[in-house]
Amino acid sequence: MSQDYLDFIRNMKRKTGIDLSLYKEVQMKRRLTSLYEKKGFSSFHEFFLAMNKDPQLLNECLDRMTINVSEFYRNRTRWEILEKQILPKLLNRKRRLKIWSAACSTGEEPYTIAMIMSNLLPLWQIQILATDIDENAIARAKIGIYQERSLLEVPPEMKKKYFTSSQNFFHVSDMIKKTVTFKKHNLLKDPFGGPYDLIVCRNVLIYFTEEAKKELYKKFSAALNPGGIFFVGSTEQIFNPGQYDFEIEDTFFYRKRD
C-alpha cells in the first residue's frame, strides 16, 4: 500500500470517522483514484487538501466511497422466501417484529421489506429501522422518488398499490414511508443496538476485508434475538456460520441459535 494512500486513509478516518483500511483496497483505491483524476488532481494528498476547503468535494468523495446501487425486490426469489417461509415463522413466535435494514442505501430495501410485511400484517404494526453511513443516500430515501429501472422486479400489484408515477419517476406512498425510520449509522464503528428479530444487510459485506467481515458477523449475531434471522446478499454466503452462532435457515438466510 502506497504511503500516499496510507496517509489518505489516516486523514479520512480523522475527518469523517470512516476507516478505509477495512474496505478491500483494490476496489476502493480504484474508485477514489478515478474520482480525483476526473477532478484534475494527481495524488490522494492533493485531493485531501482540496476536500478540506470544499465541502461539496468531500460529499462527492463520500458518495464514491459508499456503494449506492440498489433496487426494489433485488433477487426477487429470495424475497419470496422471506415472505412465504421466514416471516411466517418469525410471526408465529411474536406479532411485533423488530427489523433492521442495515446499509440501506437509498431506501429500496427497507421499503421492499415494508411492502412484503404488508401482506402479513396491517401497516400500523410494521416498524423498520433503516440505516446507512451516507447522509445523501438517507436524504434520497426519505424523499422516496425512484426511476423506473429501480422497480423492474416489483410485483405489478405492489407497484399499483404503493407507487404513483409522474414524468417517468415513481413515488413511494406515504403509507409505506411511515413504516420506516432512517438514521445515519457506521457499521464499522457504531453500536448495533437491538435485539432484533430480522436483520437485512445485503450486497455490502462483499466490499469489506475478511477481518472486517468476521467482526461484523459477530456483531450482527450479538444484535439478534435467539431464533432471529440474518438475511445477506446473493454473493455473501457465510462459510462457517456456526462460529458466529448461526445455523443455515435457507440459502442466504441464517438463524441465530436458540
C-alpha positions in Angstrom: 0.0 0.0 0.0 1.5 3.4 -1.0 2.3 6.0 1.6 0.1 8.5 -0.3 -2.9 6.2 0.2 -2.0 5.3 3.8 -1.9 8.9 4.7 -5.2 9.5 3.0 -6.8 6.6 5.0 -5.5 8.1 8.2 -6.7 11.6 7.3 -10.1 10.4 6.2 -10.6 8.5 9.4 -9.7 11.5 11.5 -12.0 13.8 9.4 -15.1 11.5 8.8 -14.7 8.5 11.2 -14.7 6.2 8.2 -11.9 3.6 8.3 -11.0 2.9 4.7 -8.4 0.2 5.8 -11.4 -2.1 6.5 -12.5 -1.9 2.9 -10.9 -4.0 0.1 -8.0 -1.9 -1.0 -8.0 -2.6 -4.8 -11.7 -1.7 -5.4 -11.7 1.3 -3.1 -8.4 2.7 -4.3 -9.6 2.3 -7.9 -12.9 4.1 -7.2 -11.3 7.0 -5.5 -8.4 7.4 -7.9 -10.8 7.7 -10.8 -12.7 10.4 -8.9 -9.6 12.5 -8.1 -8.2 12.2 -11.6 -11.5 13.3 -13.0 -11.3 16.3 -10.8 -7.8 17.1 -12.0 -5.7 16.0 -9.0 -2.6 13.9 -9.2 -2.4 12.3 -5.7 -4.5 11.5 -2.7 -2.6 14.2 -0.8 -3.7 16.9 -3.2 -7.2 15.5 -3.2 -7.5 15.6 0.6 -6.2 19.2 0.8 -8.8 20.3 -1.7 -11.6 18.4 0.2 -10.6 20.3 3.4 -11.6 23.5 1.7 -14.5 22.3 -0.4 -17.5 20.5 1.4 -19.1 19.7 -1.9 -16.0 17.8 -3.0 -15.9 15.9 0.3 -19.6 14.9 -0.2 -18.7 13.6 -3.7 -15.9 11.6 -2.2 -18.2 10.2 0.5 -20.7 9.2 -2.2 -18.0 7.4 -4.2 -16.8 5.6 -1.0 -20.2 4.3 -0.2 -21.8 2.0 -2.8 -25.3 3.2 -3.6 -26.5 0.6 -6.0 -29.9 -0.8 -5.1 -33.3 -1.7 -6.4 -36.6 -3.0 -5.1 -37.0 -6.8 -4.7 -33.4 -7.3 -5.8 -33.0 -11.1 -6.4 -36.8 -11.5 -6.1 -36.9 -15.2 -5.4 -35.1 -14.5 -2.1 -37.7 -12.0 -1.1 -40.4 -14.6 -1.9 -38.7 -17.0 0.6 -38.7 -14.2 3.1 -42.4 -13.6 2.7 -43.6 -17.3 2.4 -41.3 -19.1 4.8 -39.1 -16.8 7.0 -41.5 -14.1 8.2 -44.4 -16.5 9.0 -42.1 -18.5 11.3 -41.0 -15.3 13.0 -44.5 -14.1 13.4 -45.6 -17.4 14.9 -43.1 -16.6 17.7 -44.2 -12.9 18.2 -46.5 -10.5 16.4 -44.4 -7.3 16.7 -41.1 -7.9 15.0 -38.1 -5.6 15.5 -36.5 -5.2 12.0 -33.2 -3.5 10.9 -32.3 -2.8 7.3 -28.5 -2.2 7.7 -26.6 -0.2 5.0 -30.0 0.5 3.3 -28.6 2.9 0.7 -31.4 4.9 -1.0 -34.2 3.1 0.7 -35.3 0.4 -1.8 -34.5 -2.4 0.6 -36.5 -1.2 3.7 -39.4 -0.2 1.5 -39.4 -3.7 0.0 -39.5 -5.2 3.5 -42.4 -3.0 4.4 -44.3 -4.0 1.2 -43.7 -7.7 1.9 -44.7 -7.3 5.5 -48.0 -5.5 4.5 -49.1 -8.9 3.1 -48.9 -10.3 6.5 -49.7 -7.5 8.9 -51.5 -4.2 9.0 -49.2 -1.3 8.1 -49.6 0.3 11.5 -48.0 -2.7 13.1 -44.9 -2.5 10.9 -41.8 -0.7 12.2 -38.4 -0.9 10.3 -35.2 0.8 11.3 -33.1 1.6 8.2 -29.5 2.9 8.5 -26.7 3.9 6.2 -23.4 5.7 6.5 -24.2 8.1 3.6 -26.4 11.1 4.6 -27.1 11.9 0.9 -28.4 8.4 0.4 -30.6 8.7 3.5 -32.0 12.0 2.3 -32.9 10.5 -1.0 -34.5 7.5 0.8 -36.7 9.8 2.8 -37.9 11.6 -0.3 -38.8 8.2 -1.8 -38.7 9.0 -5.5 -37.2 6.5 -7.9 -36.5 5.9 -11.6 -38.4 3.1 -13.3 -35.3 0.9 -13.6 -35.4 0.5 -9.8 -38.8 -1.0 -9.9 -38.3 -3.7 -12.6 -38.7 -6.6 -10.0 -41.6 -5.1 -8.1 -44.8 -7.3 -8.5 -47.4 -5.5 -10.5 -50.0 -5.5 -7.7 -47.4 -3.8 -5.3 -46.5 -1.3 -8.0 -50.1 -0.4 -8.4 -50.9 -0.3 -4.7 -47.8 1.6 -3.3 -46.4 3.8 -6.1 -47.6 6.7 -8.1 -45.9 7.7 -11.3 -45.1 11.2 -12.5 -42.9 12.1 -15.5 -41.0 8.7 -15.6 -40.4 8.8 -11.8 -42.2 6.7 -9.2 -43.1 8.0 -5.7 -43.4 5.5 -2.8 -46.7 6.0 -0.9 -46.7 7.8 2.4 -48.3 4.7 3.9 -45.1 2.7 3.3 -42.8 5.6 4.1 -44.3 5.9 7.6 -43.3 2.3 8.5 -39.5 3.1 8.1 -37.3 5.2 10.3 -34.0 6.3 8.7 -30.8 7.0 10.7 -27.2 7.6 9.9 -25.0 4.7 11.1 -21.5 3.4 10.5 -21.4 -0.4 10.6 -17.7 -0.4 11.3 -17.8 2.0 14.3 -21.3 2.5 15.8 -23.1 0.2 18.3 -25.7 -2.1 16.8 -28.5 -1.8 19.3 -31.2 -4.4 19.3 -32.0 -7.2 19.9 -33.7 -7.6 16.5 -35.8 -10.4 15.1 -34.7 -9.8 11.5 -31.6 -8.0 10.2 -31.2 -7.5 6.5 -27.8 -6.5 5.2 -27.3 -7.3 1.5 -24.6 -6.7 -1.1 -22.5 -4.6 1.3 -20.2 -7.1 3.1 -18.5 -8.0 -0.1 -16.7 -4.7 -0.1 -15.0 -5.3 3.3 -11.9 -7.1 4.2 -12.2 -10.7 5.6 -11.1 -9.4 9.1 -13.8 -6.7 9.0 -16.4 -9.2 7.8 -15.7 -11.5 10.7 -16.1 -8.7 13.2 -19.4 -7.7 11.6 -20.8 -11.2 11.6 -20.1 -11.4 15.4 -21.8 -8.0 15.9 -24.8 -8.9 13.8 -25.2 -12.2 15.7 -25.0 -10.4 19.1 -27.6 -8.0 17.9 -30.2 -10.7 17.1 -32.7 -12.3 19.4 -32.3 -16.1 19.7 -34.1 -17.6 16.6 -33.7 -14.3 14.8 -32.8 -14.2 11.1 -29.8 -12.6 9.3 -30.5 -12.1 5.6 -27.5 -11.4 3.3 -26.9 -10.8 -0.4 -26.6 -13.5 -3.1 -22.7 -13.2 -3.2 -22.3 -13.1 0.6 -22.6 -16.7 1.8 -21.2 -17.3 5.3 -18.8 -20.3 5.1 -18.5 -21.0 8.8 -21.9 -19.9 10.2 -21.5 -22.0 13.4 -18.6 -19.9 14.7 -21.0 -16.9 14.8 -23.8 -18.9 16.5 -25.7 -19.1 13.2 -27.5 -22.0 11.5 -28.5 -22.1 7.8 -32.2 -21.5 7.6 -32.3 -21.3 3.8 -29.9 -20.0 1.1 -28.6 -16.6 2.3 -30.8 -16.8 5.4 -29.1 -17.5 8.8 -30.9 -18.2 12.0 -29.3 -17.4 15.4 -29.3 -20.5 17.6 -31.9 -20.6 20.3 
